[in-house]
Each structure stands twice: as C-alpha cells, then as structure tokens.
Amino acid sequence: LLATLLSVLWVGAFAATHIPKAHMPEDIHVSDKTLHAAGYFVLGAMLLLTCASRGKPRWTRVLLTLALLAAYGAVDEITQPLVNRVAAFADWLADIAGAAAATLIIELALTLTPRRPSSAS
C-alpha cells in the first residue's frame, strides 16, 4: 500500500511540476520555495516509510532517500524549461531541505516508536 501511494504521489508531483507556465494559476499565495519543500517533504516521508516497511536498515533508507530525491529534484528542475518553466537552483535547494526535514522527523519518529514484539507461532 505504501509503495502504491508513493508511486501515485511521485507521478502527481512530476505532473504538477511540469504544467506549462501558461496553464499555472497566478493567484497562489504561497511561496514557490514553500511548495517545493512541502512536496519533497511528503515524497521523502513516503519513501522513508516505504523503505522502513520493507525492513531496510536506517542508514540505507536515509542515504537512499536523500540521494534519490536530490537527483530527482535536479532532473525535475533541468526538465522544466521543456514546458516553458524556469529551472532554479534555489528550488532544488528547497527540494533537498524538504527531503532532509522529512528524513529527520520520520527517522526520529521511528526511533521513538516502541516496537511490537514479534509473535512466535
């Protein structure tokens, strides 16, 4: 279920960041950087939770999440000019900040959440 939700969110994020500039709403009252950070926070949280649910060790999922989202953020920015949008280094930094915040918060929550004892049947 988590992997499916992550896939849907990722496709939605890609679609949203590649809407041609002419079709973008002009009355959004939220900073572009806030939208980037929030979007990558959600992607990062879902990726971490998906990896954790599959038993990936902490450092594997942390490094995978940060590396994958940094790389994806770069590709996302680089491809935006194809739809008359502007690639911005500051947007990429906001992407990384959102992914890093998710990593910190989710990993802290996973550390503080008591584990259920496995039932031996």
C-alpha positions in Angstrom: 0.0 0.0 0.0 2.8 2.5 0.9 4.7 1.7 -2.3 1.5 2.3 -4.4 0.8 5.6 -2.6 4.4 6.7 -3.1 4.1 5.9 -6.8 0.9 7.9 -7.1 2.4 10.8 -5.2 5.5 10.8 -7.3 3.6 10.8 -10.6 1.4 13.6 -9.3 4.4 15.6 -8.3 6.0 15.2 -11.7 2.8 16.2 -13.4 2.4 19.2 -11.2 5.9 20.5 -11.7 5.6 20.1 -15.5 2.4 22.0 -16.1 3.2 24.6 -18.7 3.7 28.1 -17.3 0.7 29.4 -19.4 -1.6 27.0 -17.5 -0.3 27.8 -14.0 -2.7 29.6 -11.6 -1.5 33.1 -10.9 -3.2 33.7 -7.5 -1.3 31.2 -5.4 -0.5 32.9 -2.1 2.2 30.5 -1.1 5.9 30.9 -1.8 7.3 28.7 -4.6 10.0 27.5 -2.2 7.4 26.5 0.4 5.6 24.4 -2.2 8.9 22.8 -3.2 9.9 22.0 0.4 6.4 20.7 1.2 6.2 18.5 -1.9 9.6 16.9 -1.2 8.8 16.5 2.5 5.8 14.4 1.5 7.8 12.4 -1.1 10.7 11.9 1.4 8.4 10.8 4.2 6.6 8.3 2.0 9.9 7.0 0.6 11.3 6.5 4.1 8.1 4.8 5.4 8.1 2.5 2.4 11.7 1.6 2.9 11.1 1.0 6.6 8.1 -1.2 6.0 10.3 -3.3 3.8 12.9 -3.8 6.5 15.6 -1.5 5.0 18.3 -0.6 7.6 18.2 3.0 8.8 21.3 4.3 7.0 20.3 2.6 3.8 16.9 4.3 3.7 18.3 7.7 4.8 21.0 7.7 2.2 18.7 6.3 -0.5 16.0 8.9 0.3 18.4 11.9 0.3 20.3 10.8 -2.8 17.3 9.8 -4.8 15.3 12.9 -4.0 18.4 15.2 -4.6 18.9 13.5 -8.0 15.2 13.6 -8.9 15.0 17.2 -7.8 17.9 18.1 -10.2 16.2 16.2 -13.1 12.9 17.9 -12.2 14.5 21.3 -12.4 16.5 20.6 -15.5 13.4 19.4 -17.4 11.1 22.2 -16.5 12.3 24.5 -19.3 10.8 22.0 -21.7 7.4 23.3 -20.7 8.4 27.0 -20.5 9.2 26.9 -16.8 12.3 28.2 -15.2 14.9 25.8 -13.6 16.1 27.4 -10.4 18.9 26.3 -8.1 17.0 27.8 -5.1 14.1 25.5 -5.9 16.4 22.5 -5.9 17.8 23.6 -2.5 14.2 23.8 -1.2 13.6 20.3 -2.5 16.6 19.0 -0.6 15.5 20.9 2.5 12.1 19.3 2.4 13.5 15.8 1.9 16.0 16.4 4.7 13.3 17.6 7.1 11.2 14.6 6.3 14.2 12.3 6.9 14.9 13.9 10.3 11.3 13.8 11.5 10.4 10.4 10.2 13.6 8.7 11.5 13.1 10.4 14.9 9.5 9.1 15.0 10.6 5.6 14.0 13.3 5.7 16.7 10.8 6.8 19.4 8.0 4.5 18.4 8.1 1.3 20.5 8.4 -1.8 18.5 5.9 -4.5 18.9 7.3 -7.9 20.0 7.2 -10.4 17.1 4.7 -13.2 17.8 6.2 -16.6 17.6 3.7 -19.0 16.2 
